[in-house]
Amino acid sequence: MKLLVLSKQITACYRRGSFNEARASLEQYNTILPQAQDRFIFEVMGLYLQAALKRASGDFQELPELLTAALSKAELIQPGLVTAIVYVFAGTVTDLINSEDPTNESPQIILKSLQKWSRRYI
């Protein structure tokens, strides 16, 4: 339950622009994570939160790696709201990265994973 509350707190913080507070809450999230009962789900959520925080703060450097990790782990859990959030966010970020630099090839891994998911679930 604590991880769920922290995830909401992290989201609220980065949406307000309180990036340092969001980072502190994310550190707390990652500290509690190993004790979680549904660890894979919360790992995927944690990677999503980390990527969302980076995107909101304008740090696009690590986004492809974070999203690739989140998409890989999302493959290991039951499709649902958490996986949908990750896939929608990955698609949005990929579109954003490509619109800023059409020659950038880093989103290709993300696109392949999204295509694989769409063939599997749609």
DSSP file (Angstrom, degrees, kcal/mol; ACC not computed):
  #  RESIDUE AA STRUCTURE BP1 BP2  ACC     N-H-->O    O-->H-N    N-H-->O    O-->H-N    TCO  KAPPA ALPHA  PHI   PSI    X-CA   Y-CA   Z-CA
    1    1 A M     >        0   0    0      0, 0.0     4,-2.1     0, 0.0     5,-0.2   0.000 360.0 360.0 360.0 -36.2    0.0    0.0    0.0
    2    2 A K  H  >  +     0   0    0      1,-0.2     4,-2.6     2,-0.2     5,-0.2   0.887 360.0  52.5 -61.4 -39.9    2.9    2.3    0.8
    3    3 A L  H  > S+     0   0    0      2,-0.2     4,-2.5     1,-0.2    -1,-0.2   0.882 107.5  51.8 -64.8 -37.9    4.3    2.0   -2.8
    4    4 A L  H  > S+     0   0    0      2,-0.2     4,-1.8     1,-0.2    -1,-0.2   0.922 111.5  46.5 -64.0 -44.0    0.9    2.9   -4.2
    5    5 A V  H  X S+     0   0    0     -4,-2.1     4,-2.2     1,-0.2    -2,-0.2   0.920 112.8  50.1 -64.1 -44.2    0.7    6.1   -2.1
    6    6 A L  H  X S+     0   0    0     -4,-2.6     4,-2.9     1,-0.2    -2,-0.2   0.883 106.8  55.0 -62.2 -38.4    4.3    7.0   -3.0
    7    7 A S  H  X S+     0   0    0     -4,-2.5     4,-2.1     1,-0.2    -1,-0.2   0.906 109.9  46.3 -63.1 -39.7    3.6    6.5   -6.7
    8    8 A K  H  X S+     0   0    0     -4,-1.8     4,-2.4     2,-0.2    -1,-0.2   0.884 112.6  51.0 -66.9 -38.4    0.7    9.0   -6.4
    9    9 A Q  H  X S+     0   0    0     -4,-2.2     4,-2.4     2,-0.2    -2,-0.2   0.914 109.6  49.5 -65.7 -43.6    2.9   11.4   -4.4
   10   10 A I  H  X S+     0   0    0     -4,-2.9     4,-2.6     2,-0.2     5,-0.3   0.931 111.7  49.0 -60.2 -46.8    5.7   11.2   -7.0
   11   11 A T  H  X S+     0   0    0     -4,-2.1     4,-2.0     1,-0.2    -2,-0.2   0.926 111.8  48.2 -60.1 -46.3    3.2   11.9   -9.8
   12   12 A A  H  X S+     0   0    0     -4,-2.4     4,-1.5     1,-0.2     6,-0.2   0.900 111.6  51.5 -61.9 -40.4    1.7   14.9   -8.0
   13   13 A C  H  X>S+     0   0    0     -4,-2.4     5,-2.6     1,-0.2     4,-0.8   0.944 111.6  43.4 -64.8 -49.2    5.2   16.3   -7.3
   14   14 A Y  H  <5S+     0   0    0     -4,-2.6     3,-0.2     1,-0.2    -1,-0.2   0.838 111.4  55.2 -71.3 -27.6    6.5   16.2  -10.8
   15   15 A R  H  <5S+     0   0    0     -4,-2.0    -1,-0.2    -5,-0.3    -2,-0.2   0.823 109.9  47.3 -69.4 -29.6    3.2   17.6  -12.2
   16   16 A R  H  <5S-     0   0    0     -4,-1.5    -1,-0.2    -3,-0.3    -2,-0.2   0.605 120.4-111.6 -81.6 -12.9    3.6   20.5   -9.8
   17   17 A G  T  <5S+     0   0    0     -4,-0.8     2,-1.6    -3,-0.2     3,-0.2   0.576  75.5 136.2  90.4  10.3    7.2   20.9  -10.8
   18   18 A S     >< +     0   0    0     -5,-2.6     4,-2.1    -6,-0.2     5,-0.1  -0.556  20.1 161.4 -88.5  71.4    8.6   19.9   -7.5
   19   19 A F  H  >  +     0   0    0     -2,-1.6     4,-2.5     1,-0.2    -1,-0.2   0.847  67.5  52.7 -67.7 -36.6   11.3   17.7   -9.0
   20   20 A N  H  > S+     0   0    0     -3,-0.2     4,-2.2     2,-0.2    -1,-0.2   0.911 111.3  47.3 -65.7 -40.7   13.5   17.4   -6.0
   21   21 A E  H  > S+     0   0    0      2,-0.2     4,-2.2     1,-0.2    -2,-0.2   0.892 111.9  50.9 -65.5 -39.4   10.6   16.3   -3.8
   22   22 A A  H  X S+     0   0    0     -4,-2.1     4,-2.3     2,-0.2    -2,-0.2   0.909 109.8  50.0 -63.9 -42.0    9.6   13.8   -6.5
   23   23 A R  H  X S+     0   0    0     -4,-2.5     4,-2.2     2,-0.2    -2,-0.2   0.904 110.0  50.6 -63.5 -41.0   13.2   12.4   -6.7
   24   24 A A  H  X S+     0   0    0     -4,-2.2     4,-1.9     1,-0.2    -1,-0.2   0.912 112.0  47.0 -63.3 -42.4   13.3   12.0   -2.9
   25   25 A S  H  X S+     0   0    0     -4,-2.2     4,-2.5     1,-0.2    -1,-0.2   0.863 109.7  54.0 -67.0 -35.3   10.0   10.1   -3.0
   26   26 A L  H  X S+     0   0    0     -4,-2.3     4,-2.6     2,-0.2    -2,-0.2   0.878 106.7  51.6 -66.7 -37.5   11.3    8.0   -5.8
   27   27 A E  H  X S+     0   0    0     -4,-2.2     4,-1.6     2,-0.2    -2,-0.2   0.919 111.0  47.9 -62.5 -42.9   14.3    7.0   -3.7
   28   28 A Q  H  X S+     0   0    0     -4,-1.9     4,-1.9     2,-0.2    -2,-0.2   0.907 110.3  52.8 -62.9 -41.8   12.0    6.1   -0.9
   29   29 A Y  H  X S+     0   0    0     -4,-2.5     4,-1.9     1,-0.2    -2,-0.2   0.932 109.7  47.8 -56.5 -49.4    9.9    4.1   -3.4
   30   30 A N  H  < S+     0   0    0     -4,-2.6    -1,-0.2     1,-0.2    -2,-0.2   0.770 109.0  54.7 -67.7 -26.0   13.0    2.2   -4.6
   31   31 A T  H  < S+     0   0    0     -4,-1.6    -1,-0.2     1,-0.2    -2,-0.2   0.884 114.3  39.5 -71.6 -39.6   14.1    1.5   -1.0
   32   32 A I  H >< S+     0   0    0     -4,-1.9     3,-2.0     1,-0.2     4,-0.3   0.758  95.7  86.3 -79.9 -26.3   10.7   -0.1   -0.2
   33   33 A L  G >< S+     0   0    0     -4,-1.9     3,-2.2     1,-0.3    -1,-0.2   0.813  78.0  60.9 -49.0 -45.5   10.4   -1.9   -3.5
   34   34 A P  G 3  S+     0   0    0      0, 0.0    -1,-0.3     0, 0.0    -2,-0.1   0.742 104.5  51.8 -59.7 -19.8   12.3   -5.1   -2.6
   35   35 A Q  G <  S+     0   0    0     -3,-2.0    -2,-0.2    -4,-0.2    -3,-0.1   0.452  84.6 120.9 -92.9  -1.1    9.8   -5.9    0.1
   36   36 A A    X   -     0   0    0     -3,-2.2     3,-0.5    -4,-0.3     4,-0.1  -0.300  59.5-143.2 -69.4 146.6    6.8   -5.6   -2.1
   37   37 A Q  T 3  S+     0   0    0      1,-0.3     2,-0.9     2,-0.1     3,-0.2   0.925 102.2  38.0 -73.7 -47.3    4.4   -8.5   -2.6
   38   38 A D  T 3> S+     0   0    0      1,-0.2     4,-1.9     2,-0.1     3,-0.3  -0.563  78.8 164.2-101.1  66.3    3.7   -7.8   -6.3
   39   39 A R  H <>  +     0   0    0     -2,-0.9     4,-2.5    -3,-0.5     5,-0.2   0.859  65.1  54.0 -59.4 -44.7    7.2   -6.8   -7.0
   40   40 A F  H  > S+     0   0    0      1,-0.2     4,-2.4     2,-0.2    -1,-0.2   0.912 109.1  49.5 -59.7 -42.5    7.2   -7.0  -10.8
   41   41 A I  H  > S+     0   0    0     -3,-0.3     4,-2.3     1,-0.2    -1,-0.2   0.933 114.4  44.3 -61.3 -45.7    4.1   -4.7  -11.1
   42   42 A F  H  X S+     0   0    0     -4,-1.9     4,-2.3     2,-0.2    -1,-0.2   0.780 109.7  56.3 -73.9 -25.5    5.7   -2.2   -8.8
   43   43 A E  H  X S+     0   0    0     -4,-2.5     4,-2.4    -5,-0.2    -1,-0.2   0.933 109.6  46.0 -65.8 -45.6    9.1   -2.5  -10.6
   44   44 A V  H  X S+     0   0    0     -4,-2.4     4,-2.3     1,-0.2    -2,-0.2   0.928 114.0  48.7 -61.2 -45.1    7.4   -1.6  -13.9
   45   45 A M  H  X S+     0   0    0     -4,-2.3     4,-2.8     1,-0.2    -1,-0.2   0.894 109.9  52.3 -62.4 -40.3    5.5    1.3  -12.2
   46   46 A G  H  X S+     0   0    0     -4,-2.3     4,-2.4     2,-0.2    -1,-0.2   0.900 109.6  48.1 -63.7 -41.6    8.8    2.5  -10.7
   47   47 A L  H  X S+     0   0    0     -4,-2.4     4,-2.4     2,-0.2    -1,-0.2   0.903 112.1  50.1 -65.1 -40.6   10.5    2.5  -14.0
   48   48 A Y  H  X S+     0   0    0     -4,-2.3     4,-3.0     2,-0.2    -2,-0.2   0.937 111.2  48.5 -60.8 -46.6    7.6    4.4  -15.5
   49   49 A L  H  X S+     0   0    0     -4,-2.8     4,-2.4     1,-0.2    -2,-0.2   0.897 111.1  50.4 -62.0 -40.5    7.7    6.9  -12.7
   50   50 A Q  H  X S+     0   0    0     -4,-2.4     4,-2.1     2,-0.2    -1,-0.2   0.923 113.6  45.2 -63.0 -44.4   11.4    7.4  -13.1
   51   51 A A  H  X S+     0   0    0     -4,-2.4     4,-2.6     2,-0.2    -2,-0.2   0.905 112.6  50.9 -66.0 -41.9   10.9    8.0  -16.9
   52   52 A A  H  X S+     0   0    0     -4,-3.0     4,-2.6     1,-0.2    -2,-0.2   0.889 110.1  50.1 -64.0 -39.0    8.0   10.3  -16.4
   53   53 A L  H  X S+     0   0    0     -4,-2.4     4,-2.0    -5,-0.2     6,-0.2   0.917 111.1  48.7 -64.4 -43.7   10.0   12.4  -13.9
   54   54 A K  H  <>S+     0   0    0     -4,-2.1     5,-2.6     2,-0.2     4,-0.4   0.921 113.1  47.6 -62.4 -43.9   12.9   12.6  -16.3
   55   55 A R  H ><5S+     0   0    0     -4,-2.6     3,-1.2     1,-0.2    -2,-0.2   0.932 111.7  49.7 -63.6 -45.1   10.6   13.7  -19.1
   56   56 A A  H 3<5S+     0   0    0     -4,-2.6    -1,-0.2     1,-0.3    -2,-0.2   0.839 111.6  48.6 -63.8 -33.3    8.8   16.3  -17.0
   57   57 A S  T 3<5S-     0   0    0     -4,-2.0    -1,-0.3    -5,-0.2    -2,-0.2   0.459 118.6-111.4 -87.4   0.0   12.1   17.7  -15.8
   58   58 A G  T < 5S+     0   0    0     -3,-1.2     2,-1.1    -4,-0.4    -3,-0.2   0.607  73.8 135.8  84.8  12.0   13.4   17.9  -19.5
   59   59 A D      < +     0   0    0     -5,-2.6     3,-0.2    -6,-0.2    -1,-0.2  -0.771  15.3 160.5 -96.8  93.5   16.0   15.2  -19.1
   60   60 A F    >   +     0   0    0     -2,-1.1     3,-0.7     1,-0.2    -1,-0.2   0.491  47.0  95.7 -91.1  -4.5   15.6   13.1  -22.2
   61   61 A Q  T 3  S+     0   0    0      1,-0.2     4,-0.2     2,-0.1    -1,-0.2   0.898  93.8  28.6 -56.6 -49.9   19.0   11.5  -22.1
   62   62 A E  T 3> S+     0   0    0     -3,-0.2     4,-2.5     1,-0.2    -1,-0.2   0.426  91.5 101.8 -94.8   0.4   18.1    8.2  -20.3
   63   63 A L  H <> S+     0   0    0     -3,-0.7     4,-3.0     1,-0.2     5,-0.3   0.900  78.2  51.6 -56.8 -47.4   14.5    7.9  -21.5
   64   64 A P  H  > S+     0   0    0      0, 0.0     4,-2.3     0, 0.0    -1,-0.2   0.916 113.3  45.6 -58.1 -41.2   15.1    5.3  -24.2
   65   65 A E  H  > S+     0   0    0     -4,-0.2     4,-2.3    -3,-0.2    -2,-0.2   0.923 114.8  47.3 -66.9 -43.5   16.9    3.0  -21.7
   66   66 A L  H  X S+     0   0    0     -4,-2.5     4,-2.6     1,-0.2    -1,-0.2   0.921 114.3  46.6 -63.6 -43.8   14.3    3.5  -19.0
   67   67 A L  H  X S+     0   0    0     -4,-3.0     4,-2.9    -5,-0.2     5,-0.2   0.880 110.5  52.5 -67.8 -37.3   11.4    2.9  -21.3
   68   68 A T  H  X S+     0   0    0     -4,-2.3     4,-2.4    -5,-0.3    -1,-0.2   0.926 111.7  46.7 -62.3 -43.5   13.1   -0.2  -22.8
   69   69 A A  H  X S+     0   0    0     -4,-2.3     4,-2.3     2,-0.2    -2,-0.2   0.916 113.5  48.5 -63.6 -43.2   13.6   -1.6  -19.3
   70   70 A A  H  X S+     0   0    0     -4,-2.6     4,-2.2     1,-0.2    -2,-0.2   0.912 112.7  47.8 -64.0 -42.4    9.9   -0.8  -18.4
   71   71 A L  H  X S+     0   0    0     -4,-2.9     4,-1.1     2,-0.2    -1,-0.2   0.890 111.1  51.4 -66.1 -38.9    8.6   -2.4  -21.6
   72   72 A S  H  < S+     0   0    0     -4,-2.4     3,-0.4    -5,-0.2     4,-0.3   0.925 113.9  43.0 -63.5 -44.4   10.7   -5.5  -21.1
   73   73 A K  H >< S+     0   0    0     -4,-2.3     3,-1.5     1,-0.2     4,-0.3   0.828 105.9  62.9 -71.6 -30.9    9.5   -5.9  -17.5
   74   74 A A  H >< S+     0   0    0     -4,-2.2     3,-1.1     1,-0.3    -1,-0.2   0.806  93.5  64.1 -63.3 -27.8    5.9   -5.1  -18.6
   75   75 A E  T 3< S+     0   0    0     -4,-1.1    -1,-0.3    -3,-0.4    -2,-0.2   0.730  97.9  57.3 -64.5 -21.0    6.1   -8.3  -20.8
   76   76 A L  T <  S+     0   0    0     -3,-1.5     2,-0.3    -4,-0.3    -1,-0.2   0.525  99.5  67.8 -90.9  -6.7    6.4  -10.3  -17.6
   77   77 A I  S <  S-     0   0    0     -3,-1.1     3,-0.1    -4,-0.3     0, 0.0  -0.747  95.7 -85.2-114.8 163.2    3.2   -9.1  -15.9
   78   78 A Q        -     0   0    0     -2,-0.3     5,-0.3     1,-0.1    -2,-0.1  -0.399  54.3-104.0 -61.5 131.1   -0.5   -9.6  -16.7
   79   79 A P  S    S+     0   0    0      0, 0.0     2,-0.3     0, 0.0    -1,-0.1  -0.333  72.4 107.3 -58.4 137.3   -1.7   -7.1  -19.2
   80   80 A G  S  > S-     0   0    0     -3,-0.1     4,-2.4     1,-0.0     5,-0.2  -0.896  81.4 -36.3-178.4-153.8   -3.8   -4.4  -17.5
   81   81 A L  H  > S+     0   0    0     -2,-0.3     4,-2.5     1,-0.2     5,-0.2   0.892 128.9  51.3 -62.3 -43.2   -3.7   -0.8  -16.4
   82   82 A V  H  > S+     0   0    0      1,-0.2     4,-2.0     2,-0.2    -1,-0.2   0.933 113.1  44.4 -63.2 -46.0    0.0   -0.7  -15.5
   83   83 A T  H  > S+     0   0    0     -5,-0.3     4,-2.5     1,-0.2    -1,-0.2   0.896 112.5  53.0 -66.3 -37.8    1.1   -2.2  -18.8
   84   84 A A  H  X S+     0   0    0     -4,-2.4     4,-2.7     1,-0.2     5,-0.3   0.915 107.7  51.1 -62.4 -42.6   -1.3    0.2  -20.7
   85   85 A I  H  X S+     0   0    0     -4,-2.5     4,-2.5     1,-0.2     5,-0.2   0.924 111.4  47.9 -59.5 -45.1    0.2    3.2  -18.9
   86   86 A V  H  X S+     0   0    0     -4,-2.0     4,-2.7     1,-0.2    -2,-0.2   0.924 113.5  46.6 -63.9 -45.0    3.7    2.1  -19.8
   87   87 A Y  H  X S+     0   0    0     -4,-2.5     4,-2.3     2,-0.2    -2,-0.2   0.902 113.7  47.4 -67.2 -40.6    2.8    1.5  -23.5
   88   88 A V  H  X S+     0   0    0     -4,-2.7     4,-2.4     2,-0.2    -1,-0.2   0.929 114.4  47.2 -65.1 -44.0    0.9    4.8  -23.9
   89   89 A F  H  X S+     0   0    0     -4,-2.5     4,-2.8    -5,-0.3     5,-0.2   0.917 111.5  50.9 -63.5 -43.3    3.8    6.7  -22.2
   90   90 A A  H  X S+     0   0    0     -4,-2.7     4,-2.5     1,-0.2    -1,-0.2   0.912 111.4  48.2 -61.1 -42.6    6.4    5.0  -24.4
   91   91 A G  H  X S+     0   0    0     -4,-2.3     4,-2.2     2,-0.2    -1,-0.2   0.908 112.7  48.0 -63.9 -42.0    4.4    5.8  -27.5
   92   92 A T  H  X S+     0   0    0     -4,-2.4     4,-2.2     2,-0.2    -2,-0.2   0.927 114.1  45.5 -64.2 -46.4    4.0    9.4  -26.5
   93   93 A V  H  X S+     0   0    0     -4,-2.8     4,-3.0     2,-0.2     5,-0.2   0.898 111.4  52.7 -66.2 -40.6    7.7    9.9  -25.6
   94   94 A T  H  X S+     0   0    0     -4,-2.5     4,-2.6    -5,-0.2    -1,-0.2   0.920 110.6  47.8 -60.6 -43.6    8.8    8.1  -28.8
   95   95 A D  H  X S+     0   0    0     -4,-2.2     4,-2.1     2,-0.2    -1,-0.2   0.906 112.7  49.2 -62.7 -41.7    6.6   10.5  -30.8
   96   96 A L  H  X S+     0   0    0     -4,-2.2     4,-1.5     2,-0.2    -2,-0.2   0.926 112.2  47.2 -63.9 -45.9    8.0   13.4  -28.9
   97   97 A I  H  X S+     0   0    0     -4,-3.0     4,-2.0     1,-0.2    -2,-0.2   0.923 113.8  48.0 -62.7 -44.4   11.7   12.3  -29.4
   98   98 A N  H  < S+     0   0    0     -4,-2.6    -1,-0.2    -5,-0.2    -2,-0.2   0.850 108.7  53.7 -66.6 -34.1   11.1   11.7  -33.2
   99   99 A S  H  < S+     0   0    0     -4,-2.1    -1,-0.2     1,-0.2    -2,-0.2   0.823 112.3  44.8 -71.3 -28.8    9.4   15.0  -33.7
  100  100 A E  H  < S+     0   0    0     -4,-1.5    -2,-0.2     1,-0.3    -1,-0.2   0.825 134.9  12.2 -81.2 -32.8   12.3   16.9  -32.1
  101  101 A D    ><  -     0   0    0     -4,-2.0     3,-2.1    -5,-0.2    -1,-0.3  -0.718  63.3-173.8-146.8  90.0   15.0   14.9  -34.0
  102  102 A P  T 3  S+     0   0    0      0, 0.0    -4,-0.1     0, 0.0    -3,-0.1   0.690  86.6  58.2 -61.5 -18.5   13.6   12.7  -36.9
  103  103 A T  T 3  S+     0   0    0     -5,-0.0     2,-0.3     2,-0.0    -5,-0.1   0.541  77.5 114.3 -87.6  -6.3   17.1   11.2  -37.4
  104  104 A N    <   -     0   0    0     -3,-2.1    -3,-0.1    -7,-0.2    -4,-0.0  -0.486  42.8-175.3 -69.0 125.3   17.3    9.8  -33.9
  105  105 A E    >   +     0   0    0     -2,-0.3     3,-1.8     1,-0.2     4,-0.3   0.479  58.4  95.3-101.0  -3.3   17.2    6.0  -33.9
  106  106 A S  T >  S+     0   0    0      1,-0.3     3,-0.8     2,-0.1     4,-0.5   0.820  78.5  59.6 -61.4 -31.4   17.1    5.4  -30.2
  107  107 A P  T 3> S+     0   0    0      0, 0.0     4,-2.9     0, 0.0    -1,-0.3   0.568  79.3  92.0 -73.3  -3.6   13.3    5.0  -30.1
  108  108 A Q  H <> S+     0   0    0     -3,-1.8     4,-2.5     1,-0.2     5,-0.2   0.885  84.6  50.4 -58.4 -39.9   13.5    2.1  -32.6
  109  109 A I  H <> S+     0   0    0     -3,-0.8     4,-2.0    -4,-0.3    -1,-0.2   0.916 111.8  48.5 -63.0 -42.1   13.7   -0.5  -29.8
  110  110 A I  H  > S+     0   0    0     -4,-0.5     4,-2.5     1,-0.2    -2,-0.2   0.923 110.6  50.7 -63.7 -44.6   10.7    1.1  -28.1
  111  111 A L  H  X S+     0   0    0     -4,-2.9     4,-2.6     1,-0.2    -2,-0.2   0.906 108.9  51.5 -60.7 -42.4    8.7    1.1  -31.4
  112  112 A K  H  X S+     0   0    0     -4,-2.5     4,-2.3     1,-0.2    -1,-0.2   0.909 110.8  48.3 -61.6 -41.6    9.5   -2.6  -32.0
  113  113 A S  H  X S+     0   0    0     -4,-2.0     4,-2.4     2,-0.2    -1,-0.2   0.899 111.2  50.1 -66.2 -40.0    8.2   -3.4  -28.5
  114  114 A L  H  X S+     0   0    0     -4,-2.5     4,-2.6     2,-0.2    -2,-0.2   0.902 111.0  49.2 -63.9 -40.7    5.1   -1.3  -29.1
  115  115 A Q  H  X S+     0   0    0     -4,-2.6     4,-2.2     2,-0.2    -2,-0.2   0.908 110.7  50.4 -64.6 -41.5    4.4   -3.1  -32.4
  116  116 A K  H  X S+     0   0    0     -4,-2.3     4,-1.6     1,-0.2    -2,-0.2   0.918 112.0  48.0 -61.4 -43.8    4.9   -6.5  -30.7
  117  117 A W  H  X S+     0   0    0     -4,-2.4     4,-2.6     1,-0.2     5,-0.4   0.917 109.9  51.5 -64.0 -43.9    2.5   -5.5  -28.0
  118  118 A S  H  X S+     0   0    0     -4,-2.6     4,-1.9     1,-0.2    -1,-0.2   0.884 110.3  48.4 -65.1 -37.0   -0.2   -4.2  -30.4
  119  119 A R  H  < S+     0   0    0     -4,-2.2    -1,-0.2     1,-0.2    -2,-0.2   0.848 115.4  46.7 -67.3 -32.0    0.0   -7.5  -32.5
  120  120 A R  H  < S+     0   0    0     -4,-1.6    -2,-0.2    -5,-0.2    -1,-0.2   0.868 127.3  20.3 -78.5 -37.9   -0.4   -9.5  -29.3
  121  121 A Y  H  <        0   0    0     -4,-2.6    -3,-0.2    -5,-0.1    -2,-0.2   0.571 360.0 360.0-114.9 -11.6   -3.2   -7.6  -27.6
  122  122 A I     <        0   0    0     -4,-1.9    -3,-0.1    -5,-0.4    -2,-0.1   0.439 360.0 360.0-107.5 360.0   -5.1   -5.7  -30.2
